[in-house]
Amino acid sequence: MLEPVTEVHTLSAAPGAAHGLPDLLLIERARAQDARALETLTRRYAQRLYRIARSVLGEEPAAEAAVQEVCVAAFAQLRRHEPAGKFAIWLTRLALEHARARRDGPHSMARAPAAPRHPLEPAIDALPEVFRTVFVLRVLEGMSGPEAALTVGVHETTVRTRLYRAHRRLGVPAAATDGRAGIFGLDGLRTERIVATVLARLQTETA
């Protein structure tokens, strides 16, 4: 079961009113095809899903497409069943699994490195995937050790070991990644494109 709701909110008609609502209330409205709730959930998690997809696929257009597909699939699933555990972890795990399937699929393409937006990006891209994924979750997205372990499907001790080795391979202390907001950042144009595509596809599938 999902975590219980601890606050009571209502959606107003004002644009952006859903922005501060907890996931569970947005999920309830998403199940009823509330477009603002679907948009808010997509915006809330687009950056995280993009980073985790890119950590596997290593290529921006493929990562963007993966985010769109994951959001559409996840929100469609919400109409049929209730995900176990914390919604954010469930959604992130779906993105990781989907990106891996896309990478290993019959129509996968050779990894094409993207132009770096941050000095550390090439070094992070060069990490083995098991280290890179943990680094993205723990350092870039600020997940706790237990959350990252649940997402990746390994013991928390393994997460700590992989993160330590990632820092060693990068050759920089943890403090050197304080400007992490810009690493593998999702720009405004991609965000708007993801949101528009997800909403359009969901509307088509439920028409």
C-alpha positions as CSV (number, residue, x, y, z in Angstrom):
1,M,0.0,0.0,0.0
2,L,1.0,3.6,-0.5
3,E,2.1,5.7,2.4
4,P,-0.9,7.3,4.2
5,V,-1.9,10.9,3.6
6,T,-1.1,13.2,6.6
7,E,-2.5,16.4,5.2
8,V,-5.8,17.4,3.7
9,H,-5.9,19.6,0.7
10,T,-8.4,20.5,-2.1
11,L,-7.7,21.4,-5.6
12,S,-8.9,24.9,-6.5
13,A,-9.6,26.1,-10.0
14,A,-6.6,28.4,-10.0
15,P,-3.8,27.4,-12.3
16,G,-0.9,25.8,-10.4
17,A,-3.1,25.0,-7.4
18,A,-2.0,21.4,-7.5
19,H,1.6,22.3,-7.3
20,G,2.0,21.9,-3.5
21,L,-0.3,18.9,-3.0
22,P,1.1,15.5,-1.7
23,D,1.5,12.7,-4.2
24,L,-1.5,10.7,-2.8
25,L,-4.0,13.4,-3.4
26,L,-2.7,14.0,-6.9
27,I,-2.8,10.2,-7.6
28,E,-6.5,10.1,-6.6
29,R,-7.2,12.9,-9.1
30,A,-5.0,11.4,-11.7
31,R,-7.0,8.2,-11.6
32,A,-10.0,10.4,-12.4
33,Q,-8.1,11.8,-15.4
34,D,-7.7,15.3,-13.8
35,A,-5.3,16.9,-16.3
36,R,-3.8,19.3,-13.7
37,A,-3.0,16.5,-11.4
38,L,-1.4,14.5,-14.2
39,E,0.6,17.6,-15.3
40,T,1.8,18.3,-11.7
41,L,3.0,14.7,-11.2
42,T,4.8,14.8,-14.5
43,R,6.5,18.0,-13.7
44,R,7.4,16.9,-10.2
45,Y,9.3,13.8,-11.3
46,A,10.4,14.7,-14.9
47,Q,13.9,15.7,-13.7
48,R,14.5,12.6,-11.6
49,L,13.2,10.2,-14.3
50,Y,15.2,12.0,-17.0
51,R,18.4,11.7,-14.9
52,I,17.9,8.0,-14.2
53,A,17.0,7.2,-17.8
54,R,20.0,9.2,-19.1
55,S,22.3,7.4,-16.6
56,V,21.4,4.2,-18.4
57,L,20.9,5.4,-22.0
58,G,23.6,8.1,-22.0
59,E,21.8,10.0,-24.8
60,E,19.4,12.9,-24.3
61,P,16.7,12.2,-26.9
62,A,16.5,8.6,-25.9
63,A,16.2,9.6,-22.2
64,E,13.5,12.1,-23.0
65,A,11.5,9.5,-24.9
66,A,11.9,7.1,-22.0
67,V,10.5,9.6,-19.6
68,Q,7.5,10.2,-21.8
69,E,6.9,6.4,-22.1
70,V,7.3,5.8,-18.4
71,C,4.9,8.5,-17.3
72,V,2.2,7.3,-19.8
73,A,2.7,3.7,-18.6
74,A,2.8,4.6,-14.9
75,F,-0.3,6.8,-15.0
76,A,-2.2,4.2,-17.0
77,Q,-1.3,1.6,-14.4
78,L,-2.7,3.8,-11.6
79,R,-6.2,3.3,-13.0
80,R,-5.8,-0.5,-12.5
81,H,-3.9,-1.0,-9.2
82,E,-2.2,0.8,-6.3
83,P,1.6,0.6,-6.4
84,A,3.3,-0.7,-3.3
85,G,5.5,1.5,-1.2
86,K,6.4,5.1,-1.8
87,F,5.1,6.5,-5.1
88,A,8.4,8.3,-5.9
89,I,10.4,5.1,-5.4
90,W,7.9,3.0,-7.5
91,L,8.0,5.5,-10.3
92,T,11.8,5.8,-10.3
93,R,12.2,2.1,-10.3
94,L,9.9,1.9,-13.3
95,A,12.0,4.4,-15.1
96,L,15.2,2.5,-14.4
97,E,13.7,-0.8,-15.6
98,H,12.2,0.8,-18.7
99,A,15.5,2.5,-19.6
100,R,17.4,-0.8,-19.2
101,A,14.8,-2.6,-21.4
102,R,15.1,0.1,-24.0
103,R,18.9,-0.1,-23.9
104,D,18.9,-3.9,-24.3
105,G,15.9,-4.1,-26.8
106,P,16.2,-5.3,-30.4
107,H,16.0,-1.7,-31.7
108,S,18.5,-0.2,-29.3
109,M,21.2,2.0,-30.9
110,A,24.8,2.6,-30.1
111,R,25.4,4.9,-27.2
112,A,26.0,8.4,-28.5
113,P,27.6,10.8,-25.9
114,A,25.7,14.0,-25.4
115,A,27.5,17.4,-25.3
116,P,28.3,18.1,-21.6
117,R,26.5,20.8,-19.8
118,H,28.6,20.5,-16.6
119,P,32.4,19.8,-16.2
120,L,31.7,16.6,-14.3
121,E,29.3,15.1,-16.8
122,P,31.9,13.3,-19.0
123,A,33.5,11.7,-16.0
124,I,30.1,10.6,-14.6
125,D,29.3,9.2,-18.0
126,A,32.5,7.2,-18.0
127,L,31.6,5.4,-14.7
128,P,30.3,1.8,-14.9
129,E,26.5,1.9,-14.9
130,V,26.2,0.3,-11.5
131,F,28.2,3.2,-10.0
132,R,26.7,5.8,-12.2
133,T,23.1,5.0,-11.3
134,V,23.8,5.0,-7.6
135,F,25.6,8.3,-8.0
136,V,22.7,9.9,-9.8
137,L,20.2,8.7,-7.2
138,R,22.2,9.5,-4.1
139,V,24.1,12.7,-5.1
140,L,22.2,14.3,-8.0
141,E,18.7,13.4,-6.7
142,G,19.4,13.4,-3.0
143,M,17.8,10.0,-2.3
144,S,18.6,8.4,1.0
145,G,20.6,5.2,1.1
146,P,17.5,3.0,1.8
147,E,15.5,4.7,-1.0
148,A,18.3,4.2,-3.5
149,A,18.6,0.6,-2.4
150,L,14.9,-0.1,-2.9
151,T,15.0,1.6,-6.3
152,V,18.0,-0.3,-7.6
153,G,17.1,-3.6,-5.9
154,V,20.2,-4.1,-3.8
155,H,21.2,-4.0,-0.2
156,E,21.9,-0.6,1.3
157,T,25.5,-1.6,2.0
158,T,26.0,-2.2,-1.7
159,V,24.7,1.3,-2.4
160,R,27.2,2.7,0.0
161,T,30.0,0.7,-1.6
162,R,29.1,1.7,-5.1
163,L,28.8,5.4,-4.1
164,Y,32.2,5.3,-2.5
165,R,33.7,3.7,-5.6
166,A,32.0,6.3,-7.8
167,H,33.6,9.1,-5.9
168,R,37.0,7.4,-6.0
169,R,36.8,7.0,-9.8
170,L,35.6,10.5,-10.2
171,G,38.6,11.7,-8.2
172,V,36.7,14.4,-6.4
173,P,35.3,14.6,-2.9
174,A,31.6,14.6,-2.3
175,A,31.6,18.3,-1.6
176,A,32.8,19.0,-5.2
177,T,29.4,18.0,-6.5
178,D,27.6,20.7,-4.5
179,G,26.5,22.4,-7.7
180,R,24.7,19.2,-8.7
181,A,21.5,21.0,-9.9
182,G,23.1,21.6,-13.3
183,I,24.4,18.1,-13.8
184,F,22.3,16.3,-16.4
185,G,19.7,19.0,-16.0
186,L,16.4,18.9,-17.8
187,D,15.9,22.2,-19.5
188,G,12.6,24.0,-19.8
189,L,12.1,23.1,-23.5
190,R,12.4,19.4,-22.8
191,T,10.2,19.6,-19.7
192,E,7.4,21.3,-21.7
193,R,7.8,18.8,-24.5
194,I,7.6,15.9,-22.0
195,V,4.5,17.3,-20.3
196,A,2.7,18.1,-23.5
197,T,3.4,14.6,-25.0
198,V,2.4,12.8,-21.8
199,L,-0.9,14.6,-21.5
200,A,-1.7,14.2,-25.2
201,R,-1.0,10.5,-25.2
202,L,-3.0,9.9,-22.0
203,Q,-5.9,11.9,-23.5
204,T,-5.7,9.8,-26.7
205,E,-5.6,6.5,-24.8
206,T,-8.6,7.3,-22.7
207,A,-10.7,8.9,-25.4
